[in-house]
Amino acid sequence: MSAAIALAQEGCRVTLIEKRAVLGGRAGSHLDATTGECVDNCQHVLMPCCTNLLDFYRRIGAREKIRFYPEIPFIESEGRVSFLRSCFLPAPLHCTPSFLRLPFLSLRDKWRISLGLVSLLFWREKGIENGSALDWLRARRQSQRSIEDFWQPVLVSALNEGVDKASIRYAAKVFLDAFLSHPRGWWLGIPSVPLSVLYGASLVSTLENHQGQVLLQREVRELAVRNGQIVSAALSQGENVRADAFVLALPWQAAPAVMPEEIRTLTMGASLEKLDPSPITGVHLWFDRVVTNLAFAALPGKQVHWFFNKTRTFDGSSSAASYLQLVTSAARGWMRLTKSQILEIALRELQEVLPEARDARVLKSLVLKEPLATFSPSSENERFRPGPETTMRNLFLAGDWIQTGWPATMEGAVRGGYLAAQAVLRAQGLSRKILVPDLAPSGFMRFLRRPEPPTHQSAIRSGSQFTLP
Ligand SMILES: Cc1cc2nc3c(=O)[nH]c(=O)nc-3n(C[C@H](O)[C@H](O)[C@H](O)COP(=O)(O)OP(=O)(O)OC[C@H]3O[C@@H](n4cnc5c(N)ncnc54)[C@H](O)[C@@H]3O)c2cc1C
């Protein structure tokens, strides 16, 4: 979608082909037959450091549908609530007072964690690129408790991977880009509409206003090759779409099946199959009464990592007094459980932290297991991610899985699309800057950290200062 919009706005006539009836892909929603509700595949959140994603929302007129929340509530058993928030201190000190007040971490662990965060400030990618976050934390003498109660919960939610598998490169990115560089870099951005609305009509009309079109419910089956380049895409309904350039933006597991044989076997197709997935589970619960007034909360020490109160985050009415969505990331253990076992654990944990939920009646429930939610952000997987260009002059790759420098996120997907768009234009002899700059560090971080150069190309849109929410 991001490649399509960027190229259309650069003057190309674009056809976007989508297999499903709605746009959004993994960040999509569907009308659920059993509950009759429009249900997001899973809660999707972003942060102000997702500068390309916010640029994409601006391009399709959806930016106003993202609401940013300036504090993160943590709820422990019996309902004790504490908050992480920024104060007047300059970055990277802005969260220090609220961090020191978090009751579920001991003073000793706060001291160790602070030392760990300080060494992250001086973290340099060179030399330790291949290690896991856990190796790095152990080498920094982080206690088991600080790993379990702090590093693991933050990283598993941000990266959809545990500290034992997640690369230190991405773990460092989470803390440096989001939490330490800017007092507002970590605010949670939550869509105020279902994902299919966020990515739906406004994207279609933006594309149509630029002479483009969206073809829904059309599956690309094959790309036809003649004289070493792609000439057309064969669709499920028997149509053939001809074009000068093709951007393949399928999920990483689906892409090899559509790739021409010479690309699949000679370049990275085989490697794509080696990308390890990491699952996510979403549990949706509709209650007969209000069970919390919080819009969302992190649940330290629980198997359910977050709840999101859709009755509060969505504009418009809901069919129940409370509609909550519970998220468990890197939920490998849960893939073996039945949906009713998952529901039981999730409800029990929710009732432990929200006393109001104990007497409430569950009107409807839904468990969505996503075994292939994202690829794992491990150092090993990094080797299998290709760039946007292929050995075919007019075939380009996009998606969260190409080399973006980001883990599998909506920001990574938009970066992938923008990189592909730049490559398409470059192949036409046009040097265009589509990627936007990272969020500029503020306070003391201006001296400690320089924005990283973008991966896989050098072009960044100049003069576009990213503005915070
Ligand atoms: C449960 C879950 C929770 C997540 N939470 C977050 C979050 O909170 N924040 C965040 O930033 N990211 C989150 N992510 C990750 C994010 O959703 C993805 O990184 C992002 O959506 C990937 O976008 P993409 O365009 O690369 O791929 P996709 O979204 O997978 O898009 C690929 C598209 O290709 C279509 N397609 C497939 N085959 C064909 C074919 N043959 N012909 C035509 N079309 C085809 C698919 O239908 C799909 O629409 C989450 C993902 C999941 C699954």
The ligand as an ORCA input file, in Angstrom:
! r2SCAN-3c Opt
* xyz 0 1
  C      -1.463    -10.344     15.451
  C      -0.541     -9.264     14.982
  C      -0.292     -8.146     15.779
  C       0.580     -7.142     15.335
  N       0.765     -6.034     16.077
  C       1.490     -5.007     15.579
  C       1.571     -3.765     16.256
  O       0.989     -3.563     17.330
  N       2.317     -2.766     15.703
  C       2.965     -2.934     14.517
  O       3.612     -1.973     14.041
  N       2.913     -4.110     13.839
  C       2.194     -5.137     14.336
  N       2.098     -6.304     13.647
  C       2.921     -6.478     12.428
  C       2.267     -5.805     11.213
  O       0.919     -6.196     11.102
  C       3.013     -6.242      9.959
  O       4.389     -6.022     10.145
  C       2.566     -5.466      8.731
  O       1.166     -5.413      8.626
  C       3.159     -6.139      7.510
  O       2.692     -5.480      6.362
  P       3.078     -6.046      4.923
  O       2.429     -5.129      3.957
  O       4.528     -6.260      4.849
  O       2.416     -7.502      4.855
  P       0.897     -7.955      4.962
  O       0.169     -7.080      5.924
  O       0.903     -9.407      5.252
  O       0.299     -7.657      3.528
  C       0.454     -8.529      2.444
  C      -0.823     -8.505      1.632
  O      -0.662     -9.379      0.501
  C      -1.920    -10.013      0.280
  N      -1.650    -11.210     -0.537
  C      -1.085    -12.376     -0.152
  N      -0.956    -13.194     -1.207
  C      -1.450    -12.536     -2.272
  C      -1.584    -12.854     -3.656
  N      -1.158    -14.012     -4.150
  N      -2.161    -11.938     -4.485
  C      -2.592    -10.739     -3.990
  N      -2.484    -10.386     -2.699
  C      -1.916    -11.274     -1.856
  C      -2.422    -10.302      1.672
  O      -3.830    -10.543      1.670
  C      -2.045     -9.006      2.399
  O      -3.067     -8.038      2.325
  C       1.244     -7.309     14.083
  C       0.986     -8.429     13.281
  C       0.106     -9.386     13.713
  C      -0.188    -10.563     12.819
*
